[in-house]
């Protein structure tokens, strides 16, 4: 997708533009797939800090000696961290112009992620409909999957968002 450029507010007449990312309700087409880039390599500090910040005390995420004797044999990345990163990767394509997240369902974790793995994400538009109570907005549903650099899927989830229609969003 090519991102549109919009004039910067307060600079009319000047040749100055700001990247305009995200999609309005009308820009979503059922079946379209958006590949989210760039990818992200997860390092040990990411995993330790997130795990301890969220008060997850399971040693598989921050105790290398414990992890060595587990079935994984090495540190396992906190699945809430991978969920946060994959969701974040999707924002510029899927929810930059959203008014609100309406729900997350069917979060699945079919494979582990380890420190040092590089992850990518993509989202497919599952459904869209105009809001019954908000005529300037619509509801969009997507399925987002996380993949490792080798293509192996490690996560999937469905998400619904309330998205502004063109001409009714907040420009920044």
N, C-alpha and C positions, 0 to 999 in steps of 0.2 A: 504494500500500500504506500502511496506517496502521501505525505502529510501536507495539508494546505498551509499556506502562510497567510496570516492576517495582519493588517496594519496595526502598529502599536498605538494604543489609545493616547490622544494628546499630541500626536506627531503627524497629523494629517498634512498632506502635501510633501512631506519628506519621504524619501525612499527608504524607509525603515520598516522591517517586518519582523514578526515574532512567530516562531514555529507554533502551530496549532495542532496539538495532539488529541487523540481521543475521537470517539464517534458519537454522533447524535443518533437518536432512535432510528431515523430514516436510513442511516448508513449501514445498519445491520441487515444481513441477508441470511436466512435460515440455510444451514449447510456450509457456509463459509468457514474456513479455518484460518486463524491468525497465528503465525509463528512468532513467538515473543523472543526478542533479542535485545541485549546481549545475554549470554549465558552467565553462570556464576559458579566459580570454584569455591567450595566450602572449606575453610581452614579450621584448624583446631581452636583458635581464639573465638571465631564465630560461634562454634558449637559450645564451648565452655561458658562463654559469657551469656549466651541465650539461655542455656540450661540453668545456670545459677541465678540469673536475673528472674527467671520464671519460677524459681524455687523447686525445680525438679531435682530431686536428690538421688536419682538412679545413677549408680556409678558407671554404667555402660557408656555414659555420655562424657565423662570427664576424668575417669580413673583408668589410665592406660594399662596398668598391671591387672586390674580386675577384668578389663575388656579382653586381654590376652587369653584368659582362661575360660572365656565365654564361648558359645557356639560360633560367634562371629570372628573371634580372634583379634579384633581391633576395635577402636572407638566407633561407636554407632552414632550417627548424627541424630539429634533430637527431631522427631517427626513434626513437632510443632514449628520448629525452625524451617524445615523444608516446606511445610504448608505456607508459612509466612513469605518465604522467598518466592515460591511459585505464584502465589496470589499477587505479590508485588510485581513480578515480571509481567503480569497480565494487565496491569492498570492502564498503561498508556494506550493499549489497543482496545480494551474492553470497558473499563469503568472510569476513565478520566473525566467523562462528562456525566457520570452517574449522579443522581440526586441522593440515592441511598442504596446500600446493599439490603436486599430483602430476605435473603436466606442462603444457607449453605447446606447441601445434602449429599449423601452418598460418598463421603470421604473414604477412599480406599487406599491402602498402603501395601501393594503386592510385593515390594522388594525393599531391602534396606538401602540407605545411603550412608557412605563412609566419609570421614575426613579426607579431603583431597579429590573427591568426586566433583566433576563439573556437571551442572544440571541446566536443563533447558525446559521451556514450557510452550504449550500451544493450546489454543481454545477453539472450540467449534460452537457455532451458534445453533442452539437446539430449537428455540422458539422465540417469538416476539409477538406482542399484542399491545394495542393502545390501552392506556389506563382508563378504567370506567369512571373513576372519580377525579382524575387530573387530566384534563384535555390537552395540556401542553407537555405531557410526558407519556412514556410507554414502558412496558416491562419486557426485559430481554433476559433470556436464560441461556447459559453456556455450560459446556463441559470442558474443564481444563485438565490437561494431563501434564505431569512432569516426567521428563526422560533424562537418563544419564547420557553422557557423550557417546556411548556405544549404541544408543537407541533404545535401551531397556527402559520400560515404563516402571516408575517406582511409586507413582501417586496419581490419583484422579479424584475430581470432585465436581459437583454441579453447583452453580451459583445463579441466583436471580437478582436483577438490579432494576431500579427505577431510573430511567434515562431521559434526559431532556430532549425535546424535539428541537429541530433547527430553529434558531431565532428566539429560543426560550431558555438557553443556558447562561451560565455566568462566564463571561470572558475575562481572562486575566492577562 
